[in-house]
Amino acid sequence: MTQKKKAAGALRTLTTATNEHAPSVAATESASNATGREANVIAKLATKGIAVHRLAGGGFLACQWGFARHCVDLASLVAFARQVGVL
């Protein structure tokens, strides 16, 4: 028999471990770019004095001087940032 058998309690090493639930590299980069874009827009709005809060149900709330603007997604937040002259 040429295959090696592992002990019942043996730890899986990096070479033998497989993670079928791990996202692909392309999906990770895409999510990273979206997160980076979101952070960039929020930071640019902050330089203008506009605080942006992420909402639990999704979307954003941009606040300044007691006024608030609800943005349903990142695209509408970007549109708002363009409207106020940040982007």
C-alpha positions, 0 to 999 in steps of 0.5 A: 500500500503506497498511500499514507494513512493519517492518525485519527486526530491528526491536524490538517496542514496547509498543504493537505487542507482544502477550503471549498468555501473560500472565495475565488481570487477574482471575487475577493479582488472585486469585493476589495475594490468595491470596499475600497471605492466605498471607503474612498467616497465616504472619506471624500465626503468627510473632508467636506464635513459630511458624515456617512453612516452605513445602515443595517438594512443596507444603504447609507445616511449622509448627514451635515448641519442637521440635514440627512440624505438617504442613499439606497446604495453605493451608486446613489452615494456616489451620485450624491458626492458628485452633486455636492462637488466632492467627486 
